């Protein structure tokens, strides 16, 4: 049985920026965005894409533009098109996690914060978009702590960070996030973390993200998605969700792993 992708996935995701003002052709912008969704697992194997007409309406482009974008995906064998059946994802996403000590991950987070300075773009307790609410299994009226920042080192902005956190209050001043990590504040607020998963991939910079990182739209960015959990008996509860986007000219993610 196949499922059809909801337009909500596109409308609520920070990567959804298709603009005629950019130098990149519209069909290629749409193709790149859909390809990113497929490669990072947001669009699952077997899922049915919206029709060409629906894609055109979602992204405010012509049907010809939508058709060309989907044809590019089919040419790369990421999707399969069939008359009367629609277009389905045939790429199988299968991440293979690397095991690493949790303490080392937290030390790495603190180290980045100590060696750089943050600019806070948003800090509020708000109702999250549906896609984030599903991650946290929230009730309709629940709120999460939303923090959006950029980080710079020696005057150069190297990262954009968009995070959602549970059971965290808004601090009296956002200045605490300028020179220290969020996790320092979270620890002081009583948040406990027992398990972290990280997924690292690559995406093209949207127009808004490109503006914050001082890169061209479509420039390659390193994307890190980090989920932090707390173990409560037999249940693992998501307490923090972070999307970090890095300018690859200024930042590299290095891991030093040793065999047991």
C-alpha positions as CSV (number, residue, x, y, z in Angstrom):
1,X,0.0,0.0,0.0
2,X,1.3,3.5,-0.9
3,X,0.6,6.8,0.8
4,X,0.4,10.2,-0.8
5,X,2.6,13.0,0.4
6,X,0.8,15.9,2.1
7,X,1.4,19.4,1.0
8,X,2.0,20.2,4.7
9,X,5.5,18.6,4.3
10,X,6.4,21.3,1.8
11,X,4.6,24.2,3.4
12,X,6.1,23.8,6.9
13,X,9.6,23.0,5.9
14,X,12.3,25.7,6.0
15,X,13.8,24.5,2.7
16,X,10.7,25.4,0.6
17,X,11.7,28.6,-1.1
18,X,11.0,28.7,-4.9
19,X,11.5,32.1,-6.3
20,X,11.6,33.6,-9.8
21,X,14.0,36.3,-8.5
22,X,16.8,33.7,-8.1
23,X,19.3,33.1,-11.0
24,X,18.5,29.3,-10.9
25,X,15.7,28.2,-13.2
26,X,12.4,27.4,-11.4
27,X,12.3,23.8,-12.5
28,X,15.8,23.2,-11.1
29,X,14.9,24.8,-7.8
30,X,11.9,22.5,-7.5
31,X,13.9,19.5,-8.7
32,X,16.6,20.2,-6.1
33,X,14.1,20.7,-3.3
34,X,12.3,17.4,-4.0
35,X,15.6,15.6,-4.4
36,X,16.8,16.8,-1.0
37,X,13.5,15.5,0.5
38,X,14.1,12.1,-1.1
39,X,17.8,11.8,-0.2
40,X,17.4,12.8,3.4
41,X,14.4,10.4,3.9
42,X,11.7,13.0,4.4
43,X,10.0,11.4,1.3
44,X,9.9,7.7,1.9
45,X,10.2,4.8,-0.5
46,X,6.8,4.1,-2.0
47,X,5.2,7.4,-1.2
48,X,3.2,9.0,-4.0
49,X,4.1,12.5,-5.0
50,X,1.5,15.2,-5.6
51,X,0.4,15.4,-9.2
52,X,2.1,17.9,-11.6
53,X,-0.9,20.2,-11.2
54,X,-0.8,19.9,-7.4
55,X,2.9,20.6,-7.3
56,X,2.4,23.7,-9.6
57,X,-0.3,25.0,-7.1
58,X,1.8,24.3,-4.0
59,X,4.9,26.1,-5.4
60,X,3.1,28.6,-7.5
61,X,4.8,27.5,-10.8
62,X,3.6,26.4,-14.1
63,X,2.6,22.8,-14.8
64,X,5.4,22.6,-17.4
65,X,7.9,23.6,-14.7
66,X,6.6,20.9,-12.3
67,X,6.7,18.3,-15.0
68,X,10.3,19.1,-15.9
69,X,11.4,18.9,-12.3
70,X,9.7,15.5,-11.8
71,X,11.2,14.2,-15.1
72,X,14.7,15.1,-13.8
73,X,14.0,13.0,-10.7
74,X,12.8,10.1,-12.8
75,X,16.0,10.4,-15.0
76,X,18.0,9.9,-11.8
77,X,15.9,6.9,-10.8
78,X,14.7,8.6,-7.7
79,X,11.1,8.3,-8.6
80,X,9.1,6.2,-11.0
81,X,6.2,7.5,-13.2
82,X,3.4,5.3,-14.3
83,X,0.3,6.2,-16.3
84,X,-2.9,6.3,-14.2
85,X,-0.8,5.4,-11.1
86,X,1.1,8.7,-10.6
87,X,4.7,9.2,-9.4
88,X,6.2,7.2,-6.6
89,X,9.5,7.4,-4.7
90,X,11.7,4.4,-5.5
91,X,14.9,5.6,-3.7
92,X,15.4,3.6,-0.5
93,X,16.8,5.7,2.3
94,X,18.7,3.6,4.8
95,X,21.0,5.5,7.2
96,X,23.6,3.5,9.1
97,X,24.2,5.1,12.5
98,X,27.7,5.5,13.9
99,X,28.0,4.8,17.6
100,X,29.8,7.4,19.7
101,X,29.9,8.4,23.4
102,X,27.1,10.8,24.4
103,X,29.5,12.8,26.6
104,X,31.8,13.4,23.6
105,X,28.8,14.7,21.6
106,X,27.9,17.2,24.3
107,X,31.5,18.3,24.7
108,X,31.6,19.0,21.0
109,X,28.5,21.1,21.2
110,X,29.9,23.1,24.1
111,X,33.2,23.5,22.3
112,X,31.6,25.1,19.2
113,X,29.7,27.5,21.4
114,X,32.8,28.6,23.3
115,X,34.7,29.3,20.2
116,X,32.1,31.3,18.4
117,X,29.4,34.0,19.0
118,X,25.7,33.7,18.3
119,X,23.1,36.1,17.0
120,X,19.6,35.3,18.3
121,X,16.9,35.7,15.5
122,X,14.0,34.2,17.4
123,X,13.4,33.1,21.0
124,X,9.8,32.3,22.0
125,X,7.5,29.7,23.5
126,X,5.1,29.0,20.6
127,X,2.9,26.4,18.9
128,X,5.1,24.5,16.5
129,X,4.2,23.5,12.9
130,X,2.5,20.2,12.5
131,X,5.6,18.4,11.4
132,X,7.4,19.3,14.6
133,X,4.4,18.6,16.7
134,X,4.2,15.1,15.3
135,X,7.9,14.5,16.2
136,X,7.1,15.4,19.9
137,X,3.7,13.7,19.9
138,X,2.1,17.0,21.1
139,X,-1.5,17.9,21.9
140,X,-3.1,20.6,19.7
141,X,-2.5,23.4,22.2
142,X,1.0,22.4,23.4
143,X,3.9,24.9,23.0
144,X,7.6,24.4,22.5
145,X,10.6,26.6,23.1
146,X,11.7,27.8,19.7
147,X,15.2,29.2,19.3
148,X,16.7,30.4,16.0
149,X,20.3,31.6,15.8
150,X,23.3,32.1,13.6
151,X,26.9,31.6,14.8
152,X,29.9,33.5,13.6
153,X,33.6,33.1,14.2
154,X,36.0,36.0,13.5
155,X,33.1,38.0,11.9
156,X,32.2,35.2,9.4
157,X,28.8,33.5,9.8
158,X,29.3,29.8,9.5
159,X,26.0,28.2,10.8
160,X,22.2,28.6,11.1
161,X,20.5,26.8,13.9
162,X,16.7,26.2,14.2
163,X,15.7,24.3,17.3
164,X,12.5,23.2,19.2
165,X,12.7,22.1,22.9
166,X,10.2,20.7,25.4
167,X,9.7,21.8,29.0
168,X,12.0,24.8,28.6
169,X,11.0,28.4,29.6
170,X,12.1,31.5,27.8
171,X,15.0,33.1,29.6
172,X,14.9,36.7,30.9
173,X,17.5,37.7,28.4
174,X,18.7,36.0,25.2
175,X,22.2,37.2,25.9
176,X,22.9,33.9,27.6
177,X,22.9,32.2,24.2
178,X,25.6,34.6,22.7
179,X,28.7,32.8,24.1
180,X,27.4,29.5,25.5
181,X,25.5,26.5,24.1
182,X,21.8,26.0,24.5
183,X,22.6,22.8,26.4
184,X,24.2,24.8,29.2
185,X,20.9,26.6,29.7
186,X,18.9,23.4,29.3
187,X,21.0,21.6,31.9
188,X,20.4,24.5,34.3
189,X,16.7,24.2,33.5
190,X,16.6,20.6,34.5
191,X,16.6,19.0,31.0
192,X,18.1,15.5,31.0
193,X,19.3,13.7,27.9
194,X,20.2,10.0,27.7
195,X,20.3,9.4,23.9
196,X,21.1,11.6,20.9
197,X,20.7,10.7,17.2
198,X,22.3,12.7,14.4
199,X,21.7,12.6,10.7
200,X,24.2,14.4,8.4
201,X,23.5,15.3,4.8
202,X,23.8,18.0,2.2
203,X,21.2,20.4,0.8
204,X,21.1,23.5,-1.3
205,X,20.6,26.9,0.5
206,X,17.2,28.4,0.2
207,X,16.9,32.1,-0.5
208,X,16.3,33.0,3.2
209,X,19.0,30.8,4.6
210,X,21.4,32.0,1.9
211,X,20.8,35.5,3.1
212,X,21.7,34.6,6.7
213,X,24.8,32.7,5.8
214,X,26.0,35.2,3.1
215,X,26.1,32.5,0.4
216,X,24.4,32.3,-3.0
217,X,21.0,30.6,-3.2
218,X,21.5,27.0,-4.1
219,X,25.0,26.9,-2.5
220,X,25.8,23.5,-0.9
221,X,25.2,23.4,2.8
222,X,26.0,20.7,5.4
223,X,22.8,19.8,7.2
224,X,22.8,18.2,10.6
225,X,19.5,17.0,12.2
226,X,19.9,16.2,15.9
227,X,17.2,14.6,18.1
228,X,17.8,14.4,21.8
229,X,15.9,12.0,24.0
230,X,15.3,11.2,27.6
231,X,14.7,7.6,28.8
232,X,11.6,7.4,31.1
233,X,11.2,3.8,32.0
234,X,10.5,1.9,28.8
235,X,9.7,5.1,26.9
236,X,12.1,7.3,25.0
237,X,10.9,10.9,25.0
238,X,12.0,13.5,22.5
239,X,13.1,16.6,24.4
240,X,15.0,18.6,21.7
241,X,15.0,18.8,17.9
242,X,17.7,20.8,16.1
243,X,18.3,21.5,12.4
244,X,21.8,23.0,11.9
245,X,22.9,24.3,8.5
246,X,26.6,25.0,7.9
247,X,28.5,27.0,5.2
248,X,30.9,24.3,4.0
249,X,33.5,27.0,3.1
250,X,33.8,27.9,6.8
251,X,32.8,24.8,8.7
252,X,33.7,21.1,8.6
253,X,32.2,18.4,10.9
254,X,35.0,16.1,12.1
255,X,34.6,12.9,14.1
256,X,37.5,11.0,15.7
257,X,36.3,7.4,16.3
258,X,38.3,4.5,17.7
259,X,37.5,0.8,17.5
260,X,36.9,-1.0,20.8
